[in-house]
Every structure is written in C-alpha cells, then in structure tokens.
Amino acid sequence: MKTATIQVETLTCPSCVQKIEAAVKGVEGVDPDTVKVLFNSSKVKVDFDEEKVPVSQIAEAITKVGYEVLKSSAR
C-alpha cells in the first residue's frame, strides 16, 4: 500500500468534502477507511494499492466530480 496526497482547488463547503470522499472511495484499489479530505488545506489523503490503481486514476475521479486537481504525489 502507498499513501497518496492530492492537492485540490480551494474547498468552500462541507458538501465538497462529501463529494470528493464518495468519488475517491469508489475507486477500485483504494482503502475506503483511509480516505481523508482535509478541508482547511484542500488536500486528500488516501491509502491505495499501487498494483490495482495509479494515483492518476484517483485524481481523475476527483476531476470527474468537478474539482481541479493541482498536484498529486504518492509515497
């Protein structure tokens, strides 16, 4: 398992957090129990199986629900 940190555009409301959480939890290979959307810093942190899903696919799920991904990294 790796941990991804994804910086998104500024989050403005709690429903933004819910939309992003739901989108990321729906990606195969993501550990849904580890999805954390940090409202104040506009970051998403999540553990994922790099053999099942690349971090770019997680970022794409966020983009598909209407949020701009500024940068992403995995360690």
MARBA-3410 file (N, C-alpha, C, O; in Angstrom, 1 decimal):
75
0.8,-1.2,0.0,0.0,0.0,0.0,0.9,1.2,0.0,1.9,1.3,0.6 ~ 0.4,2.2,-0.7,1.1,3.5,-0.8,0.0,4.6,-0.3,-1.2,4.3,-0.2 ~ 0.5,5.7,0.1,-0.3,6.8,0.5,-0.2,7.9,-0.5,0.9,8.4,-0.8 ~ -1.4,8.4,-1.0,-1.4,9.5,-1.9,-1.8,10.7,-1.2,-2.7,10.7,-0.3 ~ -1.2,11.9,-1.6,-1.6,13.2,-1.2,-2.0,14.0,-2.4,-1.1,14.1,-3.3
-3.2,14.4,-2.5,-3.7,15.1,-3.7,-4.2,16.5,-3.3,-5.1,16.6,-2.5 ~ -3.5,17.5,-3.9,-3.9,18.9,-3.6,-5.0,19.3,-4.6,-4.8,19.1,-5.8 ~ -6.1,19.8,-4.1,-7.2,20.2,-5.0,-7.5,21.7,-4.8,-6.9,22.3,-3.9 ~ -8.3,22.2,-5.7,-8.6,23.6,-5.6,-9.2,23.9,-4.3,-9.6,22.9,-3.6 ~ -9.3,25.1,-3.9,-9.9,25.5,-2.6,-11.3,24.9,-2.4,-12.2,25.1,-3.2
-11.4,24.3,-1.3,-12.8,23.7,-0.9,-13.5,24.8,-0.2,-13.0,25.4,0.7 ~ -14.8,24.9,-0.5,-15.6,26.0,0.0,-16.7,25.6,0.9,-17.3,26.4,1.6 ~ -17.1,24.3,0.9,-18.2,23.9,1.7,-18.1,22.4,2.1,-17.4,21.7,1.5 ~ -18.8,22.0,3.2,-18.8,20.6,3.6,-19.3,19.6,2.5,-18.8,18.5,2.4 ~ -20.2,20.1,1.6,-20.6,19.2,0.5,-19.5,18.8,-0.4,-19.5,17.8,-1.1
-18.5,19.8,-0.6,-17.4,19.5,-1.4,-16.6,18.3,-0.9,-16.2,17.4,-1.6 ~ -16.4,18.3,0.4,-15.7,17.2,1.1,-16.5,15.9,0.9,-15.8,14.9,0.5 ~ -17.8,15.9,1.0,-18.6,14.7,0.8,-18.5,14.1,-0.6,-18.4,12.9,-0.8 ~ -18.6,15.0,-1.6,-18.5,14.6,-3.0,-17.1,14.0,-3.3,-17.1,12.9,-3.9 ~ -16.1,14.6,-2.8,-14.7,14.1,-3.1,-14.5,12.7,-2.4,-14.0,11.8,-3.0
-15.0,12.7,-1.1,-14.8,11.4,-0.4,-15.5,10.3,-1.1,-15.0,9.2,-1.3 ~ -16.8,10.5,-1.5,-17.5,9.5,-2.2,-16.8,9.1,-3.5,-16.8,7.9,-3.8 ~ -16.3,10.0,-4.2,-15.6,9.7,-5.5,-14.4,8.9,-5.3,-14.2,7.9,-6.0 ~ -13.6,9.2,-4.3,-12.3,8.5,-4.1,-12.6,7.1,-3.5,-12.0,6.1,-3.9 ~ -13.6,7.0,-2.6,-13.9,5.7,-2.0,-14.4,4.7,-3.1,-14.4,3.5,-2.9
-15.0,5.3,-4.2,-15.5,4.4,-5.3,-14.5,3.9,-6.2,-14.8,3.1,-7.1 ~ -13.2,4.3,-6.0,-12.1,3.8,-6.9,-11.6,2.5,-6.5,-11.2,2.3,-5.3 ~ -11.6,1.5,-7.4,-11.1,0.2,-7.0,-9.6,0.2,-6.7,-8.9,0.8,-7.5 ~ -9.2,-0.3,-5.6,-7.8,-0.3,-5.2,-7.6,0.7,-4.1,-6.5,0.7,-3.5 ~ -8.6,1.5,-3.8,-8.5,2.5,-2.7,-9.0,1.8,-1.4,-10.0,1.1,-1.4
-8.3,2.1,-0.3,-8.8,1.6,1.0,-9.8,2.7,1.5,-9.3,3.7,2.0 ~ -11.1,2.4,1.4,-12.1,3.4,1.8,-12.0,3.9,3.2,-12.4,5.0,3.5 ~ -11.5,3.1,4.1,-11.4,3.5,5.5,-10.3,4.6,5.7,-10.2,5.2,6.8 ~ -9.4,4.8,4.7,-8.3,5.7,4.9,-8.5,7.1,4.2,-7.7,8.0,4.3 ~ -9.6,7.2,3.5,-9.9,8.5,2.8,-10.1,9.6,3.7,-11.1,9.6,4.5
-9.3,10.7,3.6,-9.4,11.8,4.5,-9.4,13.1,3.6,-8.4,13.3,2.9 ~ -10.4,13.9,3.6,-10.4,15.2,2.9,-10.2,16.2,3.9,-11.0,16.4,4.8 ~ -9.0,16.9,3.8,-8.7,18.0,4.8,-9.2,19.3,4.3,-8.6,19.9,3.4 ~ -10.3,19.7,4.8,-11.0,20.9,4.3,-10.1,22.2,4.4,-10.0,22.9,3.4 ~ -9.4,22.4,5.5,-8.6,23.7,5.6,-7.5,23.8,4.7,-7.1,24.8,4.2
-6.9,22.6,4.3,-5.7,22.7,3.4,-6.0,22.2,2.0,-5.2,22.2,1.1 ~ -7.3,21.8,1.8,-7.7,21.3,0.5,-6.9,20.2,-0.1,-6.5,20.2,-1.2 ~ -6.6,19.2,0.8,-5.9,18.1,0.4,-6.7,16.8,0.7,-7.5,16.7,1.6 ~ -6.4,15.8,-0.1,-7.0,14.5,0.0,-5.9,13.5,0.3,-4.9,13.5,-0.4 ~ -6.0,12.7,1.4,-5.0,11.7,1.7,-5.7,10.4,1.7,-6.8,10.2,2.2
-5.1,9.4,1.1,-5.7,8.1,1.0,-4.6,7.0,0.8,-3.6,7.2,0.1 ~ -4.9,5.8,1.3,-4.0,4.7,1.1,-4.6,3.9,-0.1,-5.8,3.8,-0.2 ~ -3.7,3.4,-1.0,-4.2,2.7,-2.2,-3.2,1.6,-2.5,-2.0,1.6,-2.2 ~ -3.7,0.6,-3.3,-2.9,-0.5,-3.8,-2.3,-0.1,-5.1,-3.1,-0.1,-6.1 ~ -1.1,0.2,-5.2,-0.5,0.7,-6.5,-0.5,-0.4,-7.6,-0.3,0.0,-8.7
-0.7,-1.6,-7.2,-0.8,-2.7,-8.2,-2.2,-2.7,-8.9,-2.4,-3.3,-10.0 ~ -3.2,-2.1,-8.2,-4.5,-2.1,-8.8,-4.9,-0.7,-9.4,-5.8,-0.7,-10.3 ~ -4.3,0.4,-8.9,-4.8,1.7,-9.3,-3.6,2.7,-9.2,-2.9,2.7,-8.2 ~ -3.4,3.5,-10.3,-2.3,4.5,-10.2,-3.0,5.7,-9.5,-4.2,5.9,-9.6 ~ -2.1,6.6,-8.9,-2.6,7.8,-8.3,-3.3,8.7,-9.3,-4.2,9.4,-8.9
-2.9,8.6,-10.5,-3.6,9.5,-11.5,-5.0,9.1,-11.7,-5.8,10.0,-12.0 ~ -5.4,7.9,-11.5,-6.8,7.4,-11.6,-7.6,8.0,-10.4,-8.8,8.3,-10.6 ~ -7.0,8.1,-9.3,-7.7,8.6,-8.1,-7.9,10.1,-8.4,-9.0,10.6,-8.1 ~ -6.9,10.8,-8.9,-7.0,12.2,-9.2,-8.1,12.4,-10.3,-8.9,13.4,-10.2 ~ -8.2,11.5,-11.2,-9.2,11.6,-12.3,-10.6,11.5,-11.7,-11.5,12.2,-12.2
-10.8,10.7,-10.7,-12.1,10.5,-10.0,-12.5,11.9,-9.4,-13.7,12.2,-9.4 ~ -11.6,12.6,-8.8,-11.8,13.9,-8.2,-12.2,14.9,-9.3,-13.2,15.7,-9.1 ~ -11.5,14.9,-10.4,-11.8,15.8,-11.5,-13.2,15.5,-12.1,-13.9,16.5,-12.4 ~ -13.6,14.3,-12.2,-14.9,13.9,-12.7,-16.1,14.4,-11.9,-17.2,14.6,-12.5 ~ -15.9,14.7,-10.6,-17.0,15.2,-9.8,-16.9,16.7,-9.7,-17.6,17.4,-8.9
-16.0,17.3,-10.5,-16.0,18.8,-10.7,-14.9,19.6,-9.9,-15.1,20.8,-9.8 ~ -13.9,19.0,-9.5,-12.8,19.7,-8.7,-11.5,19.6,-9.5,-11.1,18.5,-10.0 ~ -10.8,20.7,-9.5,-9.5,20.7,-10.2,-8.4,20.2,-9.3,-8.3,20.6,-8.1 ~ -7.6,19.2,-9.8,-6.5,18.7,-9.0,-5.3,19.5,-9.4,-4.9,19.7,-10.6 ~ -4.6,20.1,-8.4,-3.5,21.0,-8.6,-2.2,20.2,-8.7,-1.3,20.5,-9.5
-2.1,19.1,-7.8,-0.9,18.3,-7.8,-1.2,17.0,-7.0,-2.1,17.0,-6.2 ~ -0.5,16.0,-7.3,-0.6,14.7,-6.6,0.7,14.0,-6.5,1.6,14.2,-7.3 ~ 0.8,13.3,-5.4,2.1,12.5,-5.1,1.7,11.3,-4.3,0.7,11.2,-3.7 ~ 2.6,10.3,-4.4,2.4,9.1,-3.6,3.7,8.6,-3.0,4.8,8.9,-3.6 ~ 3.6,8.1,-1.9,4.8,7.5,-1.2,4.5,6.2,-0.5,5.3,5.6,0.1
END
